[in-house]
Amino acid sequence: MKPFWITMIVGFVFGFVSSLALANPATLPEHPGYPSKQSVSPVTGQSLANDAGKQNATGEKALREAASFDDDHSVQNLTDPNNKRILKNEGAGVLPKVQGPQIKIEPPVKEATKVTASPDK
């Protein structure tokens, strides 16, 4: 049973490595790449670069892309859907006028009696 698992693992590793080696570079995403001249092999005459003639990723465009790389998942865009109902802000300590039912908060105590403390008792 042990040689079976070793054979399976070796087969999967070989398959994975060969799939990486045989990957089609045309399916890879475009990128600015590194600067390369139109250099050719002295033996075969083929181009030595996959992206011959592309510009190096420098300057303003590269800085903007690098600065905004993580913005999609790291920027907070917090919005409260109830804020769309506000018609008029009344100021501090007063509820705003909103669409829908107007809520009025009554004071917790309407009447009170004053008790005077007598120092005698």
Distance bins in CASP14 RR format, pairs under 12 A and 6 or more apart:
PFRMAT RR
TARGET T0000
AUTHOR 0000-0000-0000
RMODE 2
METHOD distances of the structure
MODEL  1
1 7 0 0 0 0 0 1 0 0 0 0 0
1 8 0 0 0 0 0 1 0 0 0 0 0
2 8 0 0 0 0 0 1 0 0 0 0 0
2 9 0 0 0 0 0 1 0 0 0 0 0
3 9 0 0 0 0 0 1 0 0 0 0 0
3 10 0 0 0 0 0 1 0 0 0 0 0
4 10 0 0 0 0 0 1 0 0 0 0 0
4 11 0 0 0 0 0 1 0 0 0 0 0
5 11 0 0 0 0 0 1 0 0 0 0 0
5 12 0 0 0 0 0 1 0 0 0 0 0
6 12 0 0 0 0 0 1 0 0 0 0 0
6 13 0 0 0 0 0 1 0 0 0 0 0
7 13 0 0 0 0 0 1 0 0 0 0 0
7 14 0 0 0 0 0 1 0 0 0 0 0
8 14 0 0 0 0 0 1 0 0 0 0 0
8 15 0 0 0 0 0 1 0 0 0 0 0
9 15 0 0 0 0 0 1 0 0 0 0 0
9 16 0 0 0 0 0 1 0 0 0 0 0
10 16 0 0 0 0 0 1 0 0 0 0 0
10 17 0 0 0 0 0 1 0 0 0 0 0
11 17 0 0 0 0 1 0 0 0 0 0 0
11 18 0 0 0 0 1 0 0 0 0 0 0
11 19 0 0 0 0 0 1 0 0 0 0 0
12 18 0 0 0 0 0 1 0 0 0 0 0
12 19 0 0 0 0 0 1 0 0 0 0 0
13 19 0 0 0 0 0 1 0 0 0 0 0
13 20 0 0 0 0 0 1 0 0 0 0 0
14 20 0 0 0 0 0 1 0 0 0 0 0
14 21 0 0 0 0 0 1 0 0 0 0 0
15 21 0 0 0 0 1 0 0 0 0 0 0
15 22 0 0 0 0 1 0 0 0 0 0 0
16 22 0 0 0 0 0 1 0 0 0 0 0
16 23 0 0 0 0 0 1 0 0 0 0 0
17 23 0 0 0 0 0 1 0 0 0 0 0
20 28 0 0 0 0 0 1 0 0 0 0 0
24 50 0 0 0 0 0 1 0 0 0 0 0
25 31 0 0 0 0 0 1 0 0 0 0 0
25 49 0 0 0 0 0 1 0 0 0 0 0
25 50 1 0 1 0 0 0 0 0 0 0 0
25 51 0 0 0 0 1 0 0 0 0 0 0
26 50 0 0 0 0 1 0 0 0 0 0 0
26 51 0 0 0 0 0 1 0 0 0 0 0
28 50 0 0 0 0 1 0 0 0 0 0 0
28 51 0 0 0 0 0 1 0 0 0 0 0
29 51 0 0 0 0 0 1 0 0 0 0 0
30 50 0 0 0 0 0 1 0 0 0 0 0
30 51 0 0 0 0 1 0 0 0 0 0 0
30 54 0 0 0 0 1 0 0 0 0 0 0
30 57 0 0 0 0 0 1 0 0 0 0 0
31 50 0 0 0 0 0 1 0 0 0 0 0
31 51 1 0 0 1 0 0 0 0 0 0 0
31 54 0 0 0 0 1 0 0 0 0 0 0
31 55 0 0 0 0 0 1 0 0 0 0 0
31 56 0 0 0 0 0 1 0 0 0 0 0
31 57 1 0 0 1 0 0 0 0 0 0 0
31 62 0 0 0 0 0 1 0 0 0 0 0
31 65 0 0 0 0 0 1 0 0 0 0 0
32 51 0 0 0 0 1 0 0 0 0 0 0
32 53 0 0 0 0 0 1 0 0 0 0 0
32 54 1 0 0 1 0 0 0 0 0 0 0
32 55 1 0 0 1 0 0 0 0 0 0 0
32 56 1 0 0 1 0 0 0 0 0 0 0
32 57 1 1 0 0 0 0 0 0 0 0 0
32 58 0 0 0 0 1 0 0 0 0 0 0
32 59 0 0 0 0 0 1 0 0 0 0 0
32 61 0 0 0 0 1 0 0 0 0 0 0
32 62 1 0 0 1 0 0 0 0 0 0 0
32 65 0 0 0 0 1 0 0 0 0 0 0
32 66 0 0 0 0 0 1 0 0 0 0 0
33 49 0 0 0 0 1 0 0 0 0 0 0
33 50 0 0 0 0 1 0 0 0 0 0 0
33 51 1 0 1 0 0 0 0 0 0 0 0
33 52 0 0 0 0 0 1 0 0 0 0 0
33 53 0 0 0 0 1 0 0 0 0 0 0
33 54 1 0 1 0 0 0 0 0 0 0 0
33 55 0 0 0 0 1 0 0 0 0 0 0
33 56 1 0 0 1 0 0 0 0 0 0 0
33 57 1 0 0 1 0 0 0 0 0 0 0
33 58 0 0 0 0 0 1 0 0 0 0 0
33 62 0 0 0 0 0 1 0 0 0 0 0
34 49 0 0 0 0 1 0 0 0 0 0 0
34 50 0 0 0 0 1 0 0 0 0 0 0
34 51 1 0 0 1 0 0 0 0 0 0 0
34 52 0 0 0 0 0 1 0 0 0 0 0
34 53 0 0 0 0 0 1 0 0 0 0 0
34 54 1 0 0 1 0 0 0 0 0 0 0
34 55 0 0 0 0 1 0 0 0 0 0 0
34 56 1 0 0 1 0 0 0 0 0 0 0
34 57 0 0 0 0 1 0 0 0 0 0 0
34 58 0 0 0 0 0 1 0 0 0 0 0
35 49 0 0 0 0 1 0 0 0 0 0 0
35 51 0 0 0 0 1 0 0 0 0 0 0
35 52 0 0 0 0 1 0 0 0 0 0 0
35 53 1 0 0 1 0 0 0 0 0 0 0
35 54 1 0 0 1 0 0 0 0 0 0 0
35 55 1 0 0 1 0 0 0 0 0 0 0
35 56 1 0 1 0 0 0 0 0 0 0 0
35 57 0 0 0 0 1 0 0 0 0 0 0
35 58 0 0 0 0 1 0 0 0 0 0 0
36 47 0 0 0 0 1 0 0 0 0 0 0
36 48 1 0 0 1 0 0 0 0 0 0 0
36 49 1 1 0 0 0 0 0 0 0 0 0
36 50 0 0 0 0 1 0 0 0 0 0 0
36 51 1 0 0 1 0 0 0 0 0 0 0
36 52 1 0 1 0 0 0 0 0 0 0 0
36 53 1 0 1 0 0 0 0 0 0 0 0
36 54 1 0 0 1 0 0 0 0 0 0 0
36 55 0 0 0 0 1 0 0 0 0 0 0
36 56 0 0 0 0 1 0 0 0 0 0 0
37 47 0 0 0 0 0 1 0 0 0 0 0
37 48 0 0 0 0 1 0 0 0 0 0 0
37 49 0 0 0 0 1 0 0 0 0 0 0
37 51 0 0 0 0 0 1 0 0 0 0 0
37 52 1 0 0 1 0 0 0 0 0 0 0
37 53 1 0 0 1 0 0 0 0 0 0 0
37 54 0 0 0 0 0 1 0 0 0 0 0
37 55 0 0 0 0 0 1 0 0 0 0 0
37 56 0 0 0 0 0 1 0 0 0 0 0
38 45 0 0 0 0 0 1 0 0 0 0 0
38 46 0 0 0 0 0 1 0 0 0 0 0
38 47 1 0 0 1 0 0 0 0 0 0 0
38 48 0 0 0 0 1 0 0 0 0 0 0
38 49 0 0 0 0 1 0 0 0 0 0 0
38 51 0 0 0 0 0 1 0 0 0 0 0
38 52 1 0 1 0 0 0 0 0 0 0 0
38 53 1 0 0 1 0 0 0 0 0 0 0
38 54 0 0 0 0 0 1 0 0 0 0 0
39 45 0 0 0 0 1 0 0 0 0 0 0
39 46 0 0 0 0 0 1 0 0 0 0 0
39 47 1 0 0 1 0 0 0 0 0 0 0
39 48 1 0 1 0 0 0 0 0 0 0 0
39 49 1 0 0 1 0 0 0 0 0 0 0
39 52 1 0 0 1 0 0 0 0 0 0 0
39 53 0 0 0 0 0 1 0 0 0 0 0
40 46 1 0 0 1 0 0 0 0 0 0 0
40 47 1 0 1 0 0 0 0 0 0 0 0
40 48 1 0 0 1 0 0 0 0 0 0 0
40 49 0 0 0 0 1 0 0 0 0 0 0
40 52 0 0 0 0 1 0 0 0 0 0 0
41 47 1 0 0 1 0 0 0 0 0 0 0
41 48 1 0 1 0 0 0 0 0 0 0 0
41 49 0 0 0 0 0 1 0 0 0 0 0
42 48 0 0 0 0 1 0 0 0 0 0 0
46 52 0 0 0 0 0 1 0 0 0 0 0
47 53 0 0 0 0 1 0 0 0 0 0 0
51 57 0 0 0 0 0 1 0 0 0 0 0
55 61 0 0 0 0 1 0 0 0 0 0 0
55 62 0 0 0 0 1 0 0 0 0 0 0
56 62 0 0 0 0 1 0 0 0 0 0 0
57 63 0 0 0 0 1 0 0 0 0 0 0
57 64 0 0 0 0 0 1 0 0 0 0 0
57 65 1 0 0 1 0 0 0 0 0 0 0
57 66 0 0 0 0 1 0 0 0 0 0 0
58 64 0 0 0 0 0 1 0 0 0 0 0
58 65 0 0 0 0 0 1 0 0 0 0 0
58 66 0 0 0 0 0 1 0 0 0 0 0
59 65 0 0 0 0 0 1 0 0 0 0 0
59 66 0 0 0 0 0 1 0 0 0 0 0
59 67 0 0 0 0 0 1 0 0 0 0 0
60 66 0 0 0 0 0 1 0 0 0 0 0
60 67 0 0 0 0 0 1 0 0 0 0 0
61 67 0 0 0 0 0 1 0 0 0 0 0
61 68 0 0 0 0 0 1 0 0 0 0 0
62 68 0 0 0 0 0 1 0 0 0 0 0
62 69 0 0 0 0 0 1 0 0 0 0 0
63 69 0 0 0 0 0 1 0 0 0 0 0
64 71 0 0 0 0 0 1 0 0 0 0 0
65 71 0 0 0 0 0 1 0 0 0 0 0
67 74 0 0 0 0 0 1 0 0 0 0 0
67 75 0 0 0 0 0 1 0 0 0 0 0
68 74 0 0 0 0 0 1 0 0 0 0 0
68 75 0 0 0 0 1 0 0 0 0 0 0
69 75 0 0 0 0 0 1 0 0 0 0 0
71 77 0 0 0 0 0 1 0 0 0 0 0
80 86 0 0 0 0 1 0 0 0 0 0 0
82 96 0 0 0 0 0 1 0 0 0 0 0
82 98 0 0 0 0 1 0 0 0 0 0 0
82 99 0 0 0 0 0 1 0 0 0 0 0
82 100 0 0 0 0 0 1 0 0 0 0 0
83 89 0 0 0 0 0 1 0 0 0 0 0
83 96 0 0 0 0 1 0 0 0 0 0 0
83 98 0 0 0 0 1 0 0 0 0 0 0
83 99 0 0 0 0 0 1 0 0 0 0 0
84 98 0 0 0 0 1 0 0 0 0 0 0
84 99 0 0 0 0 1 0 0 0 0 0 0
84 100 0 0 0 0 0 1 0 0 0 0 0
85 95 0 0 0 0 0 1 0 0 0 0 0
85 96 0 0 0 0 1 0 0 0 0 0 0
85 97 0 0 0 0 1 0 0 0 0 0 0
85 98 1 0 1 0 0 0 0 0 0 0 0
85 99 1 0 1 0 0 0 0 0 0 0 0
85 100 1 0 0 1 0 0 0 0 0 0 0
85 101 0 0 0 0 0 1 0 0 0 0 0
85 102 0 0 0 0 0 1 0 0 0 0 0
85 103 0 0 0 0 0 1 0 0 0 0 0
86 95 0 0 0 0 1 0 0 0 0 0 0
86 96 1 0 1 0 0 0 0 0 0 0 0
86 97 1 0 0 1 0 0 0 0 0 0 0
86 98 1 0 1 0 0 0 0 0 0 0 0
86 99 0 0 0 0 1 0 0 0 0 0 0
86 100 0 0 0 0 0 1 0 0 0 0 0
87 95 0 0 0 0 0 1 0 0 0 0 0
87 96 1 0 0 1 0 0 0 0 0 0 0
87 97 1 0 1 0 0 0 0 0 0 0 0
87 98 1 0 0 1 0 0 0 0 0 0 0
87 99 1 0 0 1 0 0 0 0 0 0 0
87 100 0 0 0 0 1 0 0 0 0 0 0
87 102 0 0 0 0 0 1 0 0 0 0 0
88 94 0 0 0 0 0 1 0 0 0 0 0
88 95 0 0 0 0 0 1 0 0 0 0 0
88 96 1 0 0 1 0 0 0 0 0 0 0
88 97 1 0 1 0 0 0 0 0 0 0 0
88 98 0 0 0 0 1 0 0 0 0 0 0
88 99 0 0 0 0 0 1 0 0 0 0 0
88 102 0 0 0 0 0 1 0 0 0 0 0
89 95 0 0 0 0 1 0 0 0 0 0 0
89 96 1 0 1 0 0 0 0 0 0 0 0
89 97 0 0 0 0 1 0 0 0 0 0 0
89 98 0 0 0 0 0 1 0 0 0 0 0
90 96 1 0 1 0 0 0 0 0 0 0 0
90 97 1 0 0 1 0 0 0 0 0 0 0
90 98 0 0 0 0 0 1 0 0 0 0 0
90 102 0 0 0 0 0 1 0 0 0 0 0
91 97 0 0 0 0 0 1 0 0 0 0 0
93 105 0 0 0 0 0 1 0 0 0 0 0
94 103 0 0 0 0 0 1 0 0 0 0 0
94 104 0 0 0 0 0 1 0 0 0 0 0
94 105 0 0 0 0 1 0 0 0 0 0 0
95 101 0 0 0 0 0 1 0 0 0 0 0
95 102 0 0 0 0 1 0 0 0 0 0 0
95 103 1 0 0 1 0 0 0 0 0 0 0
95 104 1 0 0 1 0 0 0 0 0 0 0
95 105 1 0 0 1 0 0 0 0 0 0 0
96 102 0 0 0 0 0 1 0 0 0 0 0
96 103 0 0 0 0 0 1 0 0 0 0 0
97 103 0 0 0 0 0 1 0 0 0 0 0
97 104 0 0 0 0 0 1 0 0 0 0 0
END
